[in-house]
Amino acid sequence: MLQALKRPDLSLDWLRALTDLRNPLAQRLNITIQRPHEHLQPSRETAILDICDRTLLEAQLNQPGTQMCAELRSYCGEVQLHCHNHHQVVLPWRGVLEMEVAERGGYVMQGTGAFIVAGTTHAFCANSNNQFMVADIPDLDIAVLHRTAEQFLTSPFFIINAEIQGLLDFMVARMARTYGSDETFSSWGQLLIHSLWDGQGQLDRYRQKVEQALAFMREHLEQPLSVARIAVACGVSESRLYALFKETLGQSPHTVLSEMRIRCAKRLLVNTDLSIAEIAVRTGHADQSTLTRKLRMADDITPAAYRRNARRGLISRGSD
């Protein structure tokens, strides 16, 4: 029905009918949505519907029992597959969170967030030095929220644009001074939802190419990979791939690949008995000394020391 309402030849009666459908909910929330007038131009029909949805969203997020909440959380080790009956948005503040959402793998890190649709199974793991903004959003019967959630059903990870980054910076700064009020969370949540919905389009195309590149990196991690080869696999030029990574992740493809290899090596050191030399080969490092040098540069520790710390319980199994 929402798609039909975008037709330019749509009659005013249809728009009024949909507004009337929204009003029973509005009445329960003690708000009023005005029916459109005769002089309403067809080009404004969608805008009026959007105002209706935004009004309802604002009202519902302020109702007892349906308020959203947000908090900074840190994770250590691995959390098994689970699900919950509310939507969840995860934004990075510090560190990397590896996630599996509805059997789709990815990372919440600088430049990339995740939207977990209510009822979707997911699991995640992270190292001990991390912090993420987690927003729990009630699964409200509001069209704009449904549309936002639907776009993340098959692709849960999204690019953090300047608008969303600004919301994240604001909330972290606000929490540093004082814990936010329900009204603050409600207003912030509305802006976040609409930023996620309004910010799609071109970002979707960017995300598709970047995710394609990240998937190719993961699948061929043990092989020598040049940016040129990754670009060919994604169907873009080398310079365009570099620009997309900088625009969406804030890092070059080479840096992202190096960090991915180190994370994989850490997991193998913690969770397997493979030799360090074999782990180096499996993670695309030329030899053991290369892996040692890279891990020293990243965390100021050798592979052998990292494994010893894990076996002494100083590093959680499944971390990073």
C-alpha positions in Angstrom: 0.0 0.0 0.0 2.9 2.4 0.8 4.3 1.8 -2.6 1.0 2.6 -4.3 0.8 5.9 -2.4 3.9 7.1 -4.2 2.1 7.2 -7.5 1.7 10.7 -8.8 -1.9 10.0 -10.0 -3.0 8.8 -6.5 -6.3 10.3 -5.5 -6.7 12.5 -2.4 -9.2 9.9 -1.0 -6.5 7.2 -0.9 -4.2 9.5 1.1 -7.0 10.4 3.5 -7.9 6.7 3.9 -4.4 5.8 4.9 -4.3 8.8 7.3 -7.5 7.5 8.9 -5.9 4.1 9.3 -3.1 5.7 11.3 -5.4 7.7 13.5 -6.7 4.8 15.8 -3.1 4.3 16.9 -2.6 8.1 17.2 -5.7 8.4 19.4 -4.4 5.8 21.8 -1.2 7.8 22.1 -3.3 11.0 22.6 -2.0 12.8 19.5 -3.8 14.1 16.4 -2.9 13.7 12.7 -4.7 16.1 10.5 -6.3 14.8 7.3 -4.9 16.4 4.1 -6.8 19.3 2.6 -8.2 19.6 -0.9 -5.4 21.9 -2.0 -2.8 19.3 -1.3 -0.6 18.7 -4.3 0.2 15.1 -5.4 3.9 15.8 -5.0 3.4 16.4 -1.3 1.5 13.1 -0.6 4.6 11.1 0.4 5.8 14.0 2.5 2.5 14.1 4.5 2.7 10.3 5.0 6.2 10.7 6.3 5.1 13.4 8.7 2.4 11.1 10.0 5.0 8.3 10.6 7.5 10.6 12.2 4.7 11.9 14.5 3.7 8.4 15.5 7.3 7.3 16.0 8.0 10.3 18.3 4.8 9.6 20.3 5.5 5.9 20.7 9.1 6.3 21.7 7.9 8.5 24.5 5.3 6.0 25.9 6.0 4.1 29.1 7.2 0.6 28.2 8.2 1.5 24.6 11.1 3.8 25.2 14.4 3.1 23.6 17.6 3.0 25.5 21.3 3.4 24.6 24.5 2.7 26.5 28.2 2.2 25.9 29.1 -1.4 26.3 32.4 -3.4 26.3 32.7 -7.0 25.3 35.3 -9.7 26.1 35.3 -13.1 24.5 32.5 -14.6 22.5 28.8 -14.4 22.9 26.9 -17.4 21.6 24.0 -17.2 19.1 20.9 -15.5 20.6 18.1 -13.2 19.6 15.8 -10.6 21.2 12.4 -9.1 20.5 13.7 -5.5 19.9 15.8 -4.0 17.2 19.4 -3.1 18.0 21.8 -0.7 16.5 25.5 -1.2 17.3 27.9 1.7 16.6 31.7 1.6 17.1 33.4 3.9 19.6 36.7 2.0 20.2 37.9 -1.4 18.9 36.5 -4.0 16.6 33.4 -6.2 17.1 33.2 -9.3 14.9 29.6 -10.3 14.3 27.5 -12.9 12.7 24.0 -11.7 12.0 21.5 -14.1 10.3 24.5 -16.1 9.0 26.1 -13.0 7.5 29.6 -12.2 8.9 31.1 -8.7 9.2 32.7 -6.2 11.6 31.5 -3.3 13.6 34.5 -1.0 13.5 35.4 2.6 12.5 33.1 3.6 9.7 30.8 0.5 9.9 27.8 -0.2 12.2 25.2 -3.0 12.4 21.4 -3.0 12.6 20.1 -6.2 14.1 16.4 -6.7 13.2 14.2 -8.0 16.1 14.1 -11.8 16.2 17.3 -12.2 14.2 19.9 -14.6 15.6 23.3 -13.2 16.1 26.6 -13.7 17.8 29.8 -11.7 18.3 33.2 -11.5 19.8 35.8 -8.8 20.5 39.1 -8.2 22.2 39.3 -6.7 25.7 39.9 -3.1 24.6 36.6 -2.0 23.0 33.6 0.1 23.5 30.4 0.3 21.4 27.2 2.4 21.5 24.3 -0.1 21.6 20.8 1.3 21.1 17.8 -1.0 21.9 14.8 0.1 19.8 11.3 -1.3 20.5 9.7 -3.2 17.5 7.0 -0.6 17.1 4.2 -0.9 14.5 5.3 2.2 12.6 5.9 2.2 8.9 9.2 4.2 8.9 10.6 1.8 11.4 9.5 -1.2 9.4 11.0 0.2 6.3 14.3 0.9 8.1 14.4 -2.6 9.5 13.5 -4.3 6.2 16.5 -2.9 4.4 18.8 -4.6 6.9 17.2 -8.0 6.9 19.7 -9.3 4.2 22.5 -6.8 4.7 22.8 -6.0 8.4 26.0 -3.8 8.2 25.9 -0.2 7.1 28.2 2.7 6.4 28.4 5.3 9.1 28.0 8.7 7.3 28.8 12.1 8.8 25.3 12.5 10.2 25.3 9.2 12.1 28.8 9.8 13.3 27.6 13.2 14.6 24.8 11.5 16.5 27.3 9.0 18.0 29.7 11.7 19.1 26.9 13.7 20.7 25.6 10.8 22.7 29.0 9.7 23.9 29.8 13.3 25.0 26.3 13.6 26.7 26.9 10.3 28.6 30.3 11.5 29.7 28.6 14.5 31.5 25.4 12.8 32.7 23.3 9.8 31.9 20.7 10.8 29.3 17.1 11.3 30.1 14.3 9.3 28.5 13.5 12.4 26.4 17.1 12.6 25.2 17.1 8.9 24.2 13.8 9.3 22.4 14.9 12.3 20.4 18.3 10.8 19.6 16.6 7.5 18.6 14.3 9.2 16.2 17.2 11.0 14.6 19.2 7.8 14.3 16.3 5.9 12.7 15.6 8.6 10.2 19.4 8.9 9.4 19.6 5.2 8.8 16.6 5.4 6.5 17.4 8.7 4.7 21.1 7.9 4.4 20.6 4.9 2.1 20.7 5.0 -1.7 24.2 6.0 -2.7 25.5 4.5 0.6 23.9 1.2 -0.3 26.0 1.1 -3.5 29.1 2.0 -1.6 28.4 -0.6 1.0 27.8 -3.3 -1.6 31.2 -2.8 -3.2 33.0 -2.5 0.2 31.3 -5.6 1.5 32.1 -7.4 -1.7 35.8 -6.5 -1.2 35.8 -7.5 2.5 34.2 -10.9 1.6 36.8 -11.5 -1.1 39.6 -10.7 1.4 38.2 -13.2 3.9 37.8 -15.9 1.4 41.4 -15.5 0.0 43.1 -14.5 3.2 45.9 -17.1 2.8 46.8 -15.8 -0.6 48.9 -12.8 -1.6 46.4 -10.1 -2.3 47.0 -6.8 -4.0 44.6 -3.9 -4.1 44.5 -4.3 -7.9 43.3 -7.9 -7.6 40.7 -7.0 -5.0 39.4 -4.2 -7.2 39.1 -6.5 -10.2 37.1 -9.0 -8.1 34.7 -6.1 -7.2 34.4 -4.7 -10.7 35.9 -1.3 -9.9 39.2 0.5 -10.6 42.0 0.4 -8.0 41.7 4.1 -7.4 37.9 3.9 -7.0 38.2 1.0 -4.5 40.7 3.0 -2.5 38.4 6.0 -2.4 35.4 3.8 -1.4 37.4 2.4 1.6 38.5 5.8 2.7 35.0 7.2 2.4 33.2 4.4 4.2 35.8 2.8 6.6 38.3 5.7 6.9 41.2 3.2 6.0 42.9 2.0 2.9 42.2 -1.6 1.6 45.7 -2.6 2.5 45.3 -1.5 6.1 42.0 -3.3 6.5 43.5 -6.4 5.0 46.4 -6.3 7.4 44.2 -5.9 10.4 41.9 -8.7 9.2 45.0 -11.0 8.9 46.1 -10.1 12.4 42.7 -10.8 13.9 42.5 -14.2 12.2 46.0 -15.1 13.4 45.0 -14.2 16.9 42.0 -16.4 16.8 44.1 -19.3 15.5 46.7 -18.7 18.2 44.1 -18.8 20.9 41.8 -21.6 19.6 44.1 -24.0 17.9 47.3 -25.9 18.4 48.7 -25.1 14.9 52.3 -24.0 14.8 53.0 -20.3 14.5 54.6 -20.9 11.1 51.4 -22.7 9.9 49.3 -19.9 11.3 51.4 -17.3 9.4 50.9 -19.2 6.1 47.1 -19.6 6.7 46.7 -15.9 7.4 48.6 -14.7 4.3 51.9 -13.7 6.0 55.0 -14.6 4.1 56.5 -16.4 7.1 56.6 -16.6 10.9 59.0 -13.7 11.2 56.6 -11.5 9.2 53.7 -12.4 11.5 55.8 -11.7 14.5 56.8 -8.3 13.2 53.1 -7.4 12.3 51.8 -8.5 15.7 54.5 -6.6 17.5 53.6 -3.5 15.5 49.8 -4.0 16.3 49.9 -5.0 19.9 53.5 -5.0 21.1 53.5 -8.8 21.7 54.9 -11.8 19.9 52.7 -14.7 18.7 54.2 -17.1 21.3 53.6 -14.7 24.1 50.0 -14.0 22.9 49.3 -17.8 22.9 50.9 -18.2 26.4 48.7 -15.4 27.8 45.6 -17.1 26.3 46.5 -20.4 27.9 47.0 -18.7 31.2 43.5 -17.2 31.0 44.8 -13.7 30.4 43.0 -13.6 27.0 39.5 -15.1 26.5 39.1 -17.9 24.0 37.4 -16.7 21.0 38.5 -13.1 21.5 39.4 -10.7 18.8 
